[in-house]
Amino acid sequence: MRPIIIEPTENPKVMKFVADYNLIPGSLELDRDSDFTEIPLARELFKYPFVERIFITANFIAVAKQDGVDWENVAEPLQHIIEDELQANPRIYQQKNSEEYIVYAEMTPNPMVMKFVSSKALLDGFIEVKSPLEADDVPLAQAIFGEFDFAREVFISDNFVAVTKNVSVEWHEVMVKVRDFVANYLQNGGKVSNTAAQKHESPAVATVAKREYTETEQKISDILDEYVAPAVAGDGGKISLMEYDAETKTAKMLLQGACSGCPSSTATLKGGIENLLKQFVPELVEKVEAVNG
């Protein structure tokens, strides 16, 4: 493994530490209240009191620090910590028993959706199952629908399963049962899917997936991939550029997983993504609109 490269970001509170290989399938966002007992790298980084949050995706680790601490004083020590930890555990999820699936539950911004995160990769890409009638080729979704009559939708991506429930139950009543069911299903060798997963760079709409992005659309999509997609994936969802209207400067976003139907998704689009795109490509985007997947 070559040395970790330190890269500044647009946010002065955040520094990226970049490796020369993929560290984790999907993404992982941790703060001091998260359960990181099985993630040695996070345990070491959070020993530094100025570290507020850690975000891991693809081949980099982004560390957010407290105000009042200068990166020039702490970046290099963190770089050495990360290098040492990755030397010992090259993958972020390094479990004591390589055969054991560890599954934990995470809340999402959508109160109807709970995310169940596995210590191992489940798919290279994502699959969205909008109802039991669509689950024939996705055994894991079939099993969840068969076991839990409150399950309405299943979204599987990389190392997690996001389950959308109906209003008949509250998550605090059933969360542990679903988590244990998913863990046992995976531990017993249950198959995730019999059909190929969709790639993250291709929105899950046939009319979009069958055509190439224009140069302008690709520029917008690249910004989403770098600055938005990892955080959204961390919440059990997916946002893709579906369509761009040059005349009105409108970017239409496809919402999937926990994002679809989420009460806070509009605020996320308007307060976060729209502002981000206005900042990076003000000549291209004036507003964003949502389309639920």
C-alpha positions in Angstrom: 0.0 0.0 0.0 1.3 3.4 -1.0 1.2 6.3 1.5 -2.1 8.0 2.2 -2.5 11.3 0.3 -3.9 14.3 2.1 -6.3 16.4 0.1 -8.1 19.6 1.2 -11.9 20.0 0.4 -14.2 22.9 -0.3 -15.2 22.7 3.4 -12.3 24.0 5.6 -13.5 21.8 8.4 -13.1 18.6 6.3 -9.9 16.9 5.1 -9.7 13.9 2.8 -7.2 11.1 3.3 -7.0 9.2 0.0 -5.8 5.6 -0.5 -4.8 3.9 -3.7 -7.6 1.2 -3.5 -11.3 1.0 -2.5 -11.7 0.8 1.2 -15.4 -0.2 1.6 -18.4 -1.1 -0.5 -20.9 1.8 -0.4 -20.2 4.4 2.3 -20.1 4.8 6.0 -20.7 7.9 8.1 -19.8 7.9 11.8 -20.0 10.4 14.7 -19.2 10.0 18.3 -22.6 8.5 19.0 -22.3 5.8 16.3 -21.4 2.1 17.1 -17.9 1.7 15.7 -16.8 -1.1 18.0 -16.0 -3.3 15.0 -14.1 -0.6 13.1 -10.6 -0.2 14.5 -9.8 2.8 12.3 -12.7 4.8 13.6 -11.9 3.9 17.2 -8.4 5.3 16.7 -9.5 8.5 15.0 -12.1 9.2 17.6 -9.5 9.1 20.3 -8.6 12.6 19.1 -11.1 14.9 20.8 -11.2 17.4 17.9 -12.5 14.7 15.4 -16.3 15.3 15.1 -17.3 13.0 12.2 -15.8 10.5 9.8 -17.1 9.7 6.4 -15.7 6.7 4.4 -16.5 5.9 0.8 -14.7 4.5 -2.2 -11.0 5.1 -1.7 -11.0 8.0 0.8 -11.7 8.9 4.4 -13.0 12.4 5.1 -12.5 13.7 8.6 -14.4 16.7 10.0 -12.8 18.5 12.8 -13.9 21.0 15.4 -13.3 24.7 15.0 -10.2 26.1 16.7 -7.9 23.3 15.5 -5.7 24.0 12.5 -5.2 21.2 9.9 -1.5 22.0 9.6 -1.1 20.8 13.2 -3.2 17.6 13.0 -3.4 16.4 9.4 -0.1 14.6 9.5 -0.7 12.7 12.7 -4.1 11.6 11.4 -2.4 10.5 8.2 0.0 8.3 10.1 -2.9 6.8 12.2 -4.8 5.9 9.0 -1.8 4.4 7.3 -1.0 2.2 10.3 -4.6 1.1 10.7 -5.0 0.3 7.0 -1.8 -1.6 7.0 -3.2 -3.8 9.8 -6.8 -4.0 8.4 -6.8 -3.1 4.7 -10.6 -3.2 4.5 -12.7 -1.0 6.9 -14.9 -3.8 8.0 -12.4 -6.2 9.5 -14.2 -8.7 11.7 -12.8 -11.3 14.1 -14.6 -14.1 12.3 -14.4 -13.7 8.5 -17.4 -16.0 8.1 -19.7 -14.0 10.4 -22.2 -11.5 9.1 -22.6 -8.6 11.5 -25.8 -6.6 10.8 -26.8 -3.4 12.6 -29.7 -1.1 12.2 -29.5 2.6 11.3 -32.3 5.2 11.3 -32.7 7.1 8.1 -34.2 10.6 7.5 -37.4 8.8 6.3 -39.3 7.6 9.4 -40.8 4.7 7.3 -37.4 3.3 6.3 -34.8 1.5 8.4 -31.4 0.6 7.1 -29.8 -2.7 8.0 -26.0 -2.6 7.4 -24.0 -5.7 6.8 -20.3 -6.2 7.6 -19.9 -7.7 4.1 -20.8 -6.5 0.7 -24.2 -7.8 -0.6 -24.2 -6.4 -4.1 -22.0 -4.5 -6.5 -24.5 -1.9 -7.3 -28.2 -1.7 -6.2 -31.6 -3.3 -6.6 -34.9 -1.7 -5.8 -38.0 -3.8 -5.2 -41.1 -1.7 -5.0 -43.5 -4.5 -4.0 -43.7 -8.2 -3.3 -44.9 -8.7 -6.9 -41.4 -7.5 -8.1 -39.4 -9.8 -5.8 -39.3 -13.0 -7.8 -35.7 -12.6 -8.8 -34.5 -11.2 -5.5 -34.6 -13.9 -2.8 -33.6 -11.7 0.0 -36.4 -9.3 -0.7 -38.8 -12.3 -1.2 -37.8 -13.6 2.3 -38.3 -10.2 3.9 -41.7 -9.8 2.4 -42.7 -13.4 3.3 -41.6 -13.0 6.9 -42.9 -9.5 7.6 -46.3 -8.4 6.3 -45.6 -4.8 7.2 -42.7 -4.6 4.7 -43.7 -2.5 1.7 -40.5 -2.0 -0.2 -36.9 -3.3 -0.2 -33.8 -1.4 -1.4 -30.5 -3.3 -1.5 -27.3 -1.5 -2.2 -23.7 -2.5 -1.7 -23.6 -3.5 2.0 -27.1 -2.6 3.3 -30.7 -3.4 3.0 -33.2 -0.6 3.4 -36.7 -1.7 4.3 -39.8 0.5 4.0 -42.6 -0.4 6.3 -46.3 0.5 6.3 -48.2 2.3 9.1 -49.3 -0.9 11.0 -46.1 -1.0 13.2 -43.4 1.3 14.6 -39.8 0.5 14.0 -39.0 0.2 17.7 -41.4 -2.7 17.8 -39.9 -4.7 15.0 -36.4 -3.4 14.3 -34.6 -6.1 16.3 -36.6 -8.9 14.6 -35.8 -7.6 11.1 -32.2 -7.1 11.9 -31.8 -10.7 13.3 -33.8 -12.1 10.4 -31.5 -10.4 7.8 -28.4 -11.5 9.7 -29.5 -15.1 10.0 -30.6 -15.2 6.4 -27.1 -14.1 5.2 -25.3 -16.2 7.8 -27.1 -19.3 6.5 -26.0 -18.7 2.9 -29.2 -17.1 1.7 -28.9 -15.6 -1.8 -29.3 -11.9 -2.2 -30.3 -11.7 -5.8 -30.6 -13.8 -9.0 -30.5 -10.8 -11.2 -27.7 -8.4 -11.9 -27.6 -5.3 -9.8 -27.8 -1.9 -11.5 -24.7 0.2 -11.5 -24.7 3.3 -9.4 -23.8 5.5 -12.4 -27.0 4.4 -14.2 -30.3 5.8 -12.9 -32.9 3.1 -12.6 -35.2 4.4 -15.3 -35.2 2.7 -18.6 -35.5 5.9 -20.6 -32.4 7.3 -18.8 -30.4 4.1 -18.5 -30.5 3.5 -22.2 -28.9 6.8 -23.2 -25.7 8.6 -22.5 -25.5 11.8 -20.5 -24.8 14.9 -22.4 -21.7 16.8 -21.4 -23.7 19.2 -19.3 -25.6 16.3 -17.6 -22.3 14.5 -16.9 -20.9 17.6 -15.2 -23.9 17.8 -12.9 -23.8 14.1 -12.3 -20.1 14.2 -11.4 -20.8 16.8 -8.7 -23.6 14.6 -7.3 -21.4 11.5 -7.3 -18.6 13.2 -5.4 -20.4 15.5 -2.9 -23.9 14.1 -2.5 -24.2 10.4 -3.4 -22.0 9.1 -0.5 -23.9 10.9 2.2 -27.3 9.9 0.7 -26.1 6.3 0.5 -25.2 6.5 4.1 -28.8 7.3 4.8 -30.0 4.3 2.9 -31.0 6.1 -0.3 -29.9 7.1 -3.7 -30.2 10.3 -5.8 -29.4 10.4 -9.5 -29.7 13.0 -12.2 -32.7 11.9 -14.3 -33.1 14.8 -16.7 -31.8 18.3 -17.3 -33.8 21.1 -18.8 -31.3 23.6 -20.3 -34.0 26.2 -21.0 -35.2 26.5 -17.4 -31.9 25.4 -15.9 -33.7 22.7 -14.0 -32.1 19.4 -12.8 -34.6 16.6 -12.1 -33.5 14.1 -9.5 -34.6 10.5 -9.3 -35.1 9.5 -5.6 -34.8 5.9 -4.6 -34.5 3.8 -1.4 -35.0 5.8 1.8 -35.1 9.0 -0.3 -38.3 8.0 -2.1 -41.3 9.4 -0.2 -39.0 10.8 2.6 -40.6 13.9 4.3 -37.2 15.6 4.5 -36.2 14.8 0.8 -37.6 18.1 -0.4 -35.6 20.0 2.2 -32.5 18.1 1.3 -33.0 18.9 -2.4 -33.7 22.6 -1.9 -31.5 23.3 1.1 -28.6 21.1 0.2 -28.4 19.8 -3.4 -29.8 22.9 -5.1 -27.5 25.2 -3.2 -24.5 22.9 -3.9 -25.2 22.9 -7.6 -25.8 26.7 -7.7 -22.4 27.1 -6.0 -20.5 24.7 -8.3 -22.3 25.3 -11.6 -24.3 28.5 -11.3 -24.4 28.9 -15.0 -26.2 25.6 -15.4 -28.6 25.0 -12.5 -31.1 27.4 -10.9 -33.4 24.8 -9.4 -33.9 21.1 -8.7 -37.0 18.9 -8.8 -37.6 15.5 -7.3 -39.0 12.4 -9.0 -39.7 9.4 -6.7 -38.4 6.1 -7.9 
